[in-house]
Amino acid sequence: MDRERKKAQAGAFGRPFPEKENRHGFPAGLTPREVEVLALIATGMTNMEIAKQLFISPHTVKNHVTNIYKKLQVEDRTQIALWAIACNLAGNNTSD
């Protein structure tokens, strides 16, 4: 079971994710809004589509995506989507 947990926590190039959780209980210190953005990225949405879905500006989405990259220690959207799926966060968007 430890291997599965460690596998899900591995970031880019096999680096482990920080064990850090924030006050909201999301892994890697993600905020609730970053988790929403993460879930939408995992569905294949563009920044513009995410902005429209969440009623925020594309620039704000870009800021959230940049923060997600840093917190998850990944370098592209595919890695974000894979991380979201591995941590069972994909498709958990509650803003519908």
Chimera marker file (.cmm) of the C-alpha trace (Angstrom):
<marker_set name="trace">
<marker id="1" x="0.000" y="0.000" z="0.000" r="1" g="1" b="0" radius="0.5"/>
<marker id="2" x="2.899" y="2.376" z="0.693" r="1" g="1" b="0" radius="0.5"/>
<marker id="3" x="4.073" y="1.944" z="-2.892" r="1" g="1" b="0" radius="0.5"/>
<marker id="4" x="0.678" y="3.036" z="-4.230" r="1" g="1" b="0" radius="0.5"/>
<marker id="5" x="0.690" y="6.062" z="-1.961" r="1" g="1" b="0" radius="0.5"/>
<marker id="6" x="4.230" y="7.007" z="-2.933" r="1" g="1" b="0" radius="0.5"/>
<marker id="7" x="3.435" y="6.475" z="-6.612" r="1" g="1" b="0" radius="0.5"/>
<marker id="8" x="0.461" y="8.840" z="-6.422" r="1" g="1" b="0" radius="0.5"/>
<marker id="9" x="2.631" y="11.380" z="-4.650" r="1" g="1" b="0" radius="0.5"/>
<marker id="10" x="5.454" y="11.293" z="-7.182" r="1" g="1" b="0" radius="0.5"/>
<marker id="11" x="5.837" y="14.434" z="-9.246" r="1" g="1" b="0" radius="0.5"/>
<marker id="12" x="7.819" y="15.191" z="-12.343" r="1" g="1" b="0" radius="0.5"/>
<marker id="13" x="10.822" y="12.961" z="-12.763" r="1" g="1" b="0" radius="0.5"/>
<marker id="14" x="9.761" y="10.841" z="-9.790" r="1" g="1" b="0" radius="0.5"/>
<marker id="15" x="10.253" y="13.611" z="-7.230" r="1" g="1" b="0" radius="0.5"/>
<marker id="16" x="7.896" y="13.244" z="-4.268" r="1" g="1" b="0" radius="0.5"/>
<marker id="17" x="5.263" y="15.882" z="-3.701" r="1" g="1" b="0" radius="0.5"/>
<marker id="18" x="5.484" y="17.908" z="-0.551" r="1" g="1" b="0" radius="0.5"/>
<marker id="19" x="3.563" y="16.245" z="2.281" r="1" g="1" b="0" radius="0.5"/>
<marker id="20" x="2.140" y="19.664" z="2.974" r="1" g="1" b="0" radius="0.5"/>
<marker id="21" x="-1.601" y="20.073" z="3.306" r="1" g="1" b="0" radius="0.5"/>
<marker id="22" x="-3.231" y="23.411" z="3.874" r="1" g="1" b="0" radius="0.5"/>
<marker id="23" x="-6.088" y="24.334" z="6.160" r="1" g="1" b="0" radius="0.5"/>
<marker id="24" x="-8.551" y="23.170" z="3.500" r="1" g="1" b="0" radius="0.5"/>
<marker id="25" x="-7.123" y="19.651" z="3.552" r="1" g="1" b="0" radius="0.5"/>
<marker id="26" x="-6.068" y="19.554" z="-0.092" r="1" g="1" b="0" radius="0.5"/>
<marker id="27" x="-2.733" y="17.943" z="-0.946" r="1" g="1" b="0" radius="0.5"/>
<marker id="28" x="0.383" y="19.944" z="-1.842" r="1" g="1" b="0" radius="0.5"/>
<marker id="29" x="-1.082" y="23.074" z="-0.260" r="1" g="1" b="0" radius="0.5"/>
<marker id="30" x="-3.610" y="23.629" z="-3.056" r="1" g="1" b="0" radius="0.5"/>
<marker id="31" x="-6.426" y="26.094" z="-2.445" r="1" g="1" b="0" radius="0.5"/>
<marker id="32" x="-10.055" y="25.161" z="-3.166" r="1" g="1" b="0" radius="0.5"/>
<marker id="33" x="-9.993" y="27.324" z="-6.329" r="1" g="1" b="0" radius="0.5"/>
<marker id="34" x="-6.758" y="25.695" z="-7.509" r="1" g="1" b="0" radius="0.5"/>
<marker id="35" x="-8.416" y="22.290" z="-7.065" r="1" g="1" b="0" radius="0.5"/>
<marker id="36" x="-11.342" y="23.493" z="-9.198" r="1" g="1" b="0" radius="0.5"/>
<marker id="37" x="-8.937" y="24.666" z="-11.902" r="1" g="1" b="0" radius="0.5"/>
<marker id="38" x="-6.968" y="21.419" z="-11.612" r="1" g="1" b="0" radius="0.5"/>
<marker id="39" x="-10.126" y="19.339" z="-12.110" r="1" g="1" b="0" radius="0.5"/>
<marker id="40" x="-11.080" y="21.357" z="-15.199" r="1" g="1" b="0" radius="0.5"/>
<marker id="41" x="-7.580" y="21.026" z="-16.660" r="1" g="1" b="0" radius="0.5"/>
<marker id="42" x="-7.944" y="17.259" z="-16.203" r="1" g="1" b="0" radius="0.5"/>
<marker id="43" x="-11.056" y="17.358" z="-18.406" r="1" g="1" b="0" radius="0.5"/>
<marker id="44" x="-9.036" y="19.013" z="-21.176" r="1" g="1" b="0" radius="0.5"/>
<marker id="45" x="-10.363" y="22.551" z="-20.865" r="1" g="1" b="0" radius="0.5"/>
<marker id="46" x="-8.303" y="25.512" z="-22.025" r="1" g="1" b="0" radius="0.5"/>
<marker id="47" x="-7.619" y="28.521" z="-19.809" r="1" g="1" b="0" radius="0.5"/>
<marker id="48" x="-10.290" y="30.491" z="-21.683" r="1" g="1" b="0" radius="0.5"/>
<marker id="49" x="-12.871" y="27.740" z="-21.160" r="1" g="1" b="0" radius="0.5"/>
<marker id="50" x="-11.952" y="27.494" z="-17.485" r="1" g="1" b="0" radius="0.5"/>
<marker id="51" x="-12.285" y="31.279" z="-17.123" r="1" g="1" b="0" radius="0.5"/>
<marker id="52" x="-15.795" y="31.181" z="-18.595" r="1" g="1" b="0" radius="0.5"/>
<marker id="53" x="-16.809" y="28.175" z="-16.460" r="1" g="1" b="0" radius="0.5"/>
<marker id="54" x="-15.604" y="29.782" z="-13.211" r="1" g="1" b="0" radius="0.5"/>
<marker id="55" x="-16.551" y="33.392" z="-14.103" r="1" g="1" b="0" radius="0.5"/>
<marker id="56" x="-12.996" y="34.662" z="-13.659" r="1" g="1" b="0" radius="0.5"/>
<marker id="57" x="-10.529" y="36.304" z="-16.041" r="1" g="1" b="0" radius="0.5"/>
<marker id="58" x="-8.157" y="34.253" z="-18.206" r="1" g="1" b="0" radius="0.5"/>
<marker id="59" x="-5.286" y="36.040" z="-16.445" r="1" g="1" b="0" radius="0.5"/>
<marker id="60" x="-6.533" y="34.767" z="-13.075" r="1" g="1" b="0" radius="0.5"/>
<marker id="61" x="-6.736" y="31.241" z="-14.486" r="1" g="1" b="0" radius="0.5"/>
<marker id="62" x="-3.157" y="31.575" z="-15.718" r="1" g="1" b="0" radius="0.5"/>
<marker id="63" x="-2.079" y="32.621" z="-12.209" r="1" g="1" b="0" radius="0.5"/>
<marker id="64" x="-3.823" y="29.593" z="-10.692" r="1" g="1" b="0" radius="0.5"/>
<marker id="65" x="-2.209" y="27.279" z="-13.263" r="1" g="1" b="0" radius="0.5"/>
<marker id="66" x="1.225" y="28.738" z="-12.509" r="1" g="1" b="0" radius="0.5"/>
<marker id="67" x="0.655" y="28.193" z="-8.777" r="1" g="1" b="0" radius="0.5"/>
<marker id="68" x="-0.441" y="24.609" z="-9.448" r="1" g="1" b="0" radius="0.5"/>
<marker id="69" x="2.727" y="23.963" z="-11.484" r="1" g="1" b="0" radius="0.5"/>
<marker id="70" x="4.864" y="25.209" z="-8.598" r="1" g="1" b="0" radius="0.5"/>
<marker id="71" x="3.001" y="23.371" z="-5.858" r="1" g="1" b="0" radius="0.5"/>
<marker id="72" x="2.867" y="20.054" z="-7.712" r="1" g="1" b="0" radius="0.5"/>
<marker id="73" x="6.375" y="20.448" z="-9.123" r="1" g="1" b="0" radius="0.5"/>
<marker id="74" x="5.228" y="19.669" z="-12.666" r="1" g="1" b="0" radius="0.5"/>
<marker id="75" x="5.982" y="21.326" z="-15.980" r="1" g="1" b="0" radius="0.5"/>
<marker id="76" x="2.938" y="20.819" z="-18.206" r="1" g="1" b="0" radius="0.5"/>
<marker id="77" x="-0.838" y="20.381" z="-18.245" r="1" g="1" b="0" radius="0.5"/>
<marker id="78" x="-0.613" y="16.678" z="-18.984" r="1" g="1" b="0" radius="0.5"/>
<marker id="79" x="1.292" y="16.111" z="-15.754" r="1" g="1" b="0" radius="0.5"/>
<marker id="80" x="-1.302" y="18.188" z="-13.896" r="1" g="1" b="0" radius="0.5"/>
<marker id="81" x="-4.098" y="16.047" z="-15.344" r="1" g="1" b="0" radius="0.5"/>
<marker id="82" x="-2.303" y="12.807" z="-14.482" r="1" g="1" b="0" radius="0.5"/>
<marker id="83" x="-1.708" y="14.034" z="-10.945" r="1" g="1" b="0" radius="0.5"/>
<marker id="84" x="-5.377" y="14.980" z="-10.568" r="1" g="1" b="0" radius="0.5"/>
<marker id="85" x="-6.453" y="11.523" z="-11.729" r="1" g="1" b="0" radius="0.5"/>
<marker id="86" x="-3.929" y="9.750" z="-9.473" r="1" g="1" b="0" radius="0.5"/>
<marker id="87" x="-5.148" y="11.718" z="-6.453" r="1" g="1" b="0" radius="0.5"/>
<marker id="88" x="-8.820" y="11.277" z="-7.369" r="1" g="1" b="0" radius="0.5"/>
<marker id="89" x="-9.335" y="15.021" z="-7.798" r="1" g="1" b="0" radius="0.5"/>
<marker id="90" x="-10.288" y="14.944" z="-11.482" r="1" g="1" b="0" radius="0.5"/>
<marker id="91" x="-13.926" y="15.646" z="-12.121" r="1" g="1" b="0" radius="0.5"/>
<marker id="92" x="-14.578" y="16.882" z="-8.569" r="1" g="1" b="0" radius="0.5"/>
<marker id="93" x="-15.602" y="20.339" z="-9.751" r="1" g="1" b="0" radius="0.5"/>
<marker id="94" x="-18.563" y="21.505" z="-7.676" r="1" g="1" b="0" radius="0.5"/>
<marker id="95" x="-19.183" y="24.813" z="-9.434" r="1" g="1" b="0" radius="0.5"/>
<marker id="96" x="-21.727" y="23.376" z="-11.923" r="1" g="1" b="0" radius="0.5"/>
<link id1="1" id2="2" r="1" g="1" b="0" radius="0.2"/>
<link id1="2" id2="3" r="1" g="1" b="0" radius="0.2"/>
<link id1="3" id2="4" r="1" g="1" b="0" radius="0.2"/>
<link id1="4" id2="5" r="1" g="1" b="0" radius="0.2"/>
<link id1="5" id2="6" r="1" g="1" b="0" radius="0.2"/>
<link id1="6" id2="7" r="1" g="1" b="0" radius="0.2"/>
<link id1="7" id2="8" r="1" g="1" b="0" radius="0.2"/>
<link id1="8" id2="9" r="1" g="1" b="0" radius="0.2"/>
<link id1="9" id2="10" r="1" g="1" b="0" radius="0.2"/>
<link id1="10" id2="11" r="1" g="1" b="0" radius="0.2"/>
<link id1="11" id2="12" r="1" g="1" b="0" radius="0.2"/>
<link id1="12" id2="13" r="1" g="1" b="0" radius="0.2"/>
<link id1="13" id2="14" r="1" g="1" b="0" radius="0.2"/>
<link id1="14" id2="15" r="1" g="1" b="0" radius="0.2"/>
<link id1="15" id2="16" r="1" g="1" b="0" radius="0.2"/>
<link id1="16" id2="17" r="1" g="1" b="0" radius="0.2"/>
<link id1="17" id2="18" r="1" g="1" b="0" radius="0.2"/>
<link id1="18" id2="19" r="1" g="1" b="0" radius="0.2"/>
<link id1="19" id2="20" r="1" g="1" b="0" radius="0.2"/>
<link id1="20" id2="21" r="1" g="1" b="0" radius="0.2"/>
<link id1="21" id2="22" r="1" g="1" b="0" radius="0.2"/>
<link id1="22" id2="23" r="1" g="1" b="0" radius="0.2"/>
<link id1="23" id2="24" r="1" g="1" b="0" radius="0.2"/>
<link id1="24" id2="25" r="1" g="1" b="0" radius="0.2"/>
<link id1="25" id2="26" r="1" g="1" b="0" radius="0.2"/>
<link id1="26" id2="27" r="1" g="1" b="0" radius="0.2"/>
<link id1="27" id2="28" r="1" g="1" b="0" radius="0.2"/>
<link id1="28" id2="29" r="1" g="1" b="0" radius="0.2"/>
<link id1="29" id2="30" r="1" g="1" b="0" radius="0.2"/>
<link id1="30" id2="31" r="1" g="1" b="0" radius="0.2"/>
<link id1="31" id2="32" r="1" g="1" b="0" radius="0.2"/>
<link id1="32" id2="33" r="1" g="1" b="0" radius="0.2"/>
<link id1="33" id2="34" r="1" g="1" b="0" radius="0.2"/>
<link id1="34" id2="35" r="1" g="1" b="0" radius="0.2"/>
<link id1="35" id2="36" r="1" g="1" b="0" radius="0.2"/>
<link id1="36" id2="37" r="1" g="1" b="0" radius="0.2"/>
<link id1="37" id2="38" r="1" g="1" b="0" radius="0.2"/>
<link id1="38" id2="39" r="1" g="1" b="0" radius="0.2"/>
<link id1="39" id2="40" r="1" g="1" b="0" radius="0.2"/>
<link id1="40" id2="41" r="1" g="1" b="0" radius="0.2"/>
<link id1="41" id2="42" r="1" g="1" b="0" radius="0.2"/>
<link id1="42" id2="43" r="1" g="1" b="0" radius="0.2"/>
<link id1="43" id2="44" r="1" g="1" b="0" radius="0.2"/>
<link id1="44" id2="45" r="1" g="1" b="0" radius="0.2"/>
<link id1="45" id2="46" r="1" g="1" b="0" radius="0.2"/>
<link id1="46" id2="47" r="1" g="1" b="0" radius="0.2"/>
<link id1="47" id2="48" r="1" g="1" b="0" radius="0.2"/>
<link id1="48" id2="49" r="1" g="1" b="0" radius="0.2"/>
<link id1="49" id2="50" r="1" g="1" b="0" radius="0.2"/>
<link id1="50" id2="51" r="1" g="1" b="0" radius="0.2"/>
<link id1="51" id2="52" r="1" g="1" b="0" radius="0.2"/>
<link id1="52" id2="53" r="1" g="1" b="0" radius="0.2"/>
<link id1="53" id2="54" r="1" g="1" b="0" radius="0.2"/>
<link id1="54" id2="55" r="1" g="1" b="0" radius="0.2"/>
<link id1="55" id2="56" r="1" g="1" b="0" radius="0.2"/>
<link id1="56" id2="57" r="1" g="1" b="0" radius="0.2"/>
<link id1="57" id2="58" r="1" g="1" b="0" radius="0.2"/>
<link id1="58" id2="59" r="1" g="1" b="0" radius="0.2"/>
<link id1="59" id2="60" r="1" g="1" b="0" radius="0.2"/>
<link id1="60" id2="61" r="1" g="1" b="0" radius="0.2"/>
<link id1="61" id2="62" r="1" g="1" b="0" radius="0.2"/>
<link id1="62" id2="63" r="1" g="1" b="0" radius="0.2"/>
<link id1="63" id2="64" r="1" g="1" b="0" radius="0.2"/>
<link id1="64" id2="65" r="1" g="1" b="0" radius="0.2"/>
<link id1="65" id2="66" r="1" g="1" b="0" radius="0.2"/>
<link id1="66" id2="67" r="1" g="1" b="0" radius="0.2"/>
<link id1="67" id2="68" r="1" g="1" b="0" radius="0.2"/>
<link id1="68" id2="69" r="1" g="1" b="0" radius="0.2"/>
<link id1="69" id2="70" r="1" g="1" b="0" radius="0.2"/>
<link id1="70" id2="71" r="1" g="1" b="0" radius="0.2"/>
<link id1="71" id2="72" r="1" g="1" b="0" radius="0.2"/>
<link id1="72" id2="73" r="1" g="1" b="0" radius="0.2"/>
<link id1="73" id2="74" r="1" g="1" b="0" radius="0.2"/>
<link id1="74" id2="75" r="1" g="1" b="0" radius="0.2"/>
<link id1="75" id2="76" r="1" g="1" b="0" radius="0.2"/>
<link id1="76" id2="77" r="1" g="1" b="0" radius="0.2"/>
<link id1="77" id2="78" r="1" g="1" b="0" radius="0.2"/>
<link id1="78" id2="79" r="1" g="1" b="0" radius="0.2"/>
<link id1="79" id2="80" r="1" g="1" b="0" radius="0.2"/>
<link id1="80" id2="81" r="1" g="1" b="0" radius="0.2"/>
<link id1="81" id2="82" r="1" g="1" b="0" radius="0.2"/>
<link id1="82" id2="83" r="1" g="1" b="0" radius="0.2"/>
<link id1="83" id2="84" r="1" g="1" b="0" radius="0.2"/>
<link id1="84" id2="85" r="1" g="1" b="0" radius="0.2"/>
<link id1="85" id2="86" r="1" g="1" b="0" radius="0.2"/>
<link id1="86" id2="87" r="1" g="1" b="0" radius="0.2"/>
<link id1="87" id2="88" r="1" g="1" b="0" radius="0.2"/>
<link id1="88" id2="89" r="1" g="1" b="0" radius="0.2"/>
<link id1="89" id2="90" r="1" g="1" b="0" radius="0.2"/>
<link id1="90" id2="91" r="1" g="1" b="0" radius="0.2"/>
<link id1="91" id2="92" r="1" g="1" b="0" radius="0.2"/>
<link id1="92" id2="93" r="1" g="1" b="0" radius="0.2"/>
<link id1="93" id2="94" r="1" g="1" b="0" radius="0.2"/>
<link id1="94" id2="95" r="1" g="1" b="0" radius="0.2"/>
<link id1="95" id2="96" r="1" g="1" b="0" radius="0.2"/>
</marker_set>
